[in-house]
């Protein structure tokens, strides 16, 4: 099963100048729990931003980098040059477990029609951004779960964990 995981503002912003425009520790934890020990598909720009932030790939995940040139440098990283190549490599490596698409914007756009589920963290803000998540079409997706979280000392904004499945 191919799933998308994304955090997006109410105006569908997912980033600005290569950075996430909010700080939500519980969303980072949610992302880590969902994707741990799984195969993730990621674009080269997003993968590079992960490296810039962490100085290494995300731990306990197998990365398939679309358009990347990283496989010779890191373990559990595979470079592919096409959507089909990413799908094939992910299926080969996933042991029939859920596969996650983790960004960026063009990768989300390309994989949305191929995905069965979307884990969407909706952040209660409308920041300026240069990177957006595509709008989910109501006739294609149904909301099956929603968990609200209030703003607190650790979180900049209120947010909701929403899960959609394809109709």
N, C-alpha and C positions, 0 to 999 in steps of 0.2 A: 504494500500500500504506500502510495506517495502522498505525503502531507507537507503543507506549508506551515511554517511557524514565523510569526512576525509581530512586532509591536508598532502600532501606528497611532498617530494623533487623530482627533476627530476630523481634521481636514486631509487625512490620508498621508501626511508627512511621515516619513520613516527616517529621514536624515537631513543634515545640513552641513555642507563642506566636509563630508566624510565622518561626521560624528552624530551620535544619537542625541537629540535635543532635550533629554530628560534623564533623571536618575531614579530608577526604580529597582532597588535590590531584590525585591520579591519576584520581579519579572526576570531578572538574571537567573535567579534560583529556579524558577519555573522552566525557563529555557534549558538550563543545565539538566534538570530532572527528565524532561521530555526527550532530549537528544543524546543523553549519556549512553555510551556503548552502542550507538547507532551509526548508520551511514548518513552523512550530510552532503548535500549538493550546494555548492557555493560558487559565485562568480569570482574572478581573479581580483577585482578591486575590493570587494568585501573581505576576501581572504587576506589580502595585503593589509587591510585595516585591522584585522584580528592579529596579524603578526606584529604590526606597529604597536598595538596596545599590550599584547601579552608576550611578545618576543618568541612565540612558538604557536603552533596550531592549537585549537581547542583540545584539551586532554580527553582521553577515553572516547574518541570519535574517529571514524574513518572519513577523511575528506575527499570529495571528488570536486576538483576545481575546473570549472568550465573556462577554457581559454588560458589556463595557467601554465606556468613553467616552474613548478615547485617540487615535483616528485623526486628529483635527484637530491634535494636538500633535506627533506623531512620524511620521517617514517609515517605510514598510514595516510599518505597523501598521493592521490592519483590525478594526473592531468588528462583532460579530455578536450576535444575540439568541437563537439556537437551535442545537441540535446539528446539525440539517439545514443551517442557514446556515453553520456552521463547516465541515462536510464539503464543501459545495458551493464555498465560497470557497477552501478548501485545495486541492481538486482543480483549480479554475480556475488557481491560482497556482503549482502544484507542478511543472509540466512533466513529469508522470508520474514524479516522483521520490518517494521515501519521505517521508511526512508524519509528524511526531512530535507526540504528545500529551505535554506536559511538566508537567501538574498544574494545580491542586492536587487534593486528595482527591476532591471531588465531580466534577471533570472526569474523573479517572481512572475513577471509578465509572460515569459515564455512557458513556465511550468503550470500556471494557474489552470489552464484548460485540461491538463493531464493529471491534476491532483484530485484526490478523493476527500480530503479533509483540510481544514484551515484552522490552526490554533492562532487566534488573533487577540493580542493584548491591546485593548482600546484605551488610550491615554486621554484623560479629560483636559485637553489643551489644544490650541491651534497655533503652533509655532511657525515661524518662517522656516522654510525648508527648500531644498533643491532636489530632493529625492522622494518619490511618492509610491505608495502601494496602489495597485489597480482597484477600482471599485468592484465589490462583489455584486453580481447580478442576482436580484431577489428571486428570479425565476429559475436559477441554477443551484442555489444554496439554501439550506435550512439551518437555523440556529438550534443546537441541541443542548447547549450548556452555557451558563453565564454566572460568573462569580464576581461580585463587586468588592472593591477594596477602597477604603477611605484614605485620604491624605493624612500623613502623620509625620513624626520627626524624621523618619527614614525615607519617606517618599515625597517627591516634589509635587505630585498630583494624585487625584483620585484616578483609579483605573479599573478595568474589568477584564477578566480572562473569559474570552468567548470561544466556543468551539462550533464550527460549521461543518456540515457534511453535504456532499453533492446530492441533489435530489434525484 
